[in-house]
Amino acid sequence: MEKTKIPVDLILKHIAAETEGAQERAQKASDILLGKLNTEIAATPYDVVFETDRVKLKHYHSVRTSPSEISTPLLVTYALINRETMLDLQPERSVVKTFLENGINLYMIDWGYPTSKDKFLTIDDHVNGYMDTMVDFILEREKVKKINLMGICIGGTFCVMYSALHPEKIKNLITTVSPTNFDTDQGLLHIWMKWVDVDKMIETFGNMPGDLMNLGFLLLNPARLMIDKYIGFLENMDNKDFVENFIRMEKWIFDSPDVPGETFRQFIKDCYHNNLLIKNEMEIGGHKIDLRKITMPLLNIYAQYDHLVPPGAADKITGAVGSTDTEDVCLDTGHIGIYVSSKTQKEFAPRIVNWLKERDAPSESVQEFSFSRKRPGLKKGSQLMKKAFRASKEARR
């Protein structure tokens, strides 16, 4: 009987090599994890040029020495969920850095961290109060009549509302992964939200807890978001760049402010439950939001594999506005990948820059900007913000 010709010596040699390699990887991973790591996020220099309540307006330092082809300042409005630091998460994948390098005069709203005193703030307070105050500040500071406006996720939804109510102040509008149509069954989130008892949630919590929303987002895809990514971390612990970027992302994900209760309640009811925005039936501050009043150029960017704002929730806005200059761009990525993946870094921000360059004739400047113009939809709380702004202006003088 012939002996089985099993190459035992080769198998043992392979096992020994694998063991030696695993030991080397483990030692390298240990050195990396116990050593000094650069996990700083949002490192691009900026100044806080205006502040009211918890909300701040950031103005980023210019890095360009030659004249820019884009003269109109850009205001970026992030969502109330998570933080605007996503756009400046890591040095080699920073939308902020790309904008600055291409000469964009960049402002960004930092919504801060709501407390219990903010639970009665509505969408009107955010759009016609905080946002309008920030826009007016930029118009006066830059001595221009219009700005460019860009929104992220629900921040983009707010920008759509703002542009419909204040079209005279916006030159170009950019929406990115921004939900505007909620009559879709694409994505588990839209199915859940149609049946959620938002009244009970807000009566229980006051503000919508950021940690609870994070748990909900994780449950949308638990295998990928709670298992796969940590397996990927274990497999790459010996790669310092990977470890640093992984920690940066984790810091961002779990930096989750609460959302003011009445704002959350109205958004769920008016948008997810009744889909009023795309129907031109949604009201804030006593005025209906008519999307046909959005006549400025509109660039609408969304992601093919977005589990939070699927294409069906984002691709209807260009057909609902009054503008004749609209463009839809669908990128082959997900909700967060659109801002941080190496692939879309070469496509997302450069595309916005080029689009603005094509539409940015020299901005008409003004000698003095007046706050006496009528603005629709301002309630008493928003008017108080205006008074606070004027008082701050006098103090700076």
Summary of the structure (lengths in Angstrom):
residues: 397
radius of gyration: 24.0
end to end distance: 102.0
largest distance: 103.1
contacts: 1284
relative contact order: 0.15
helix: 48%
strand: 14%
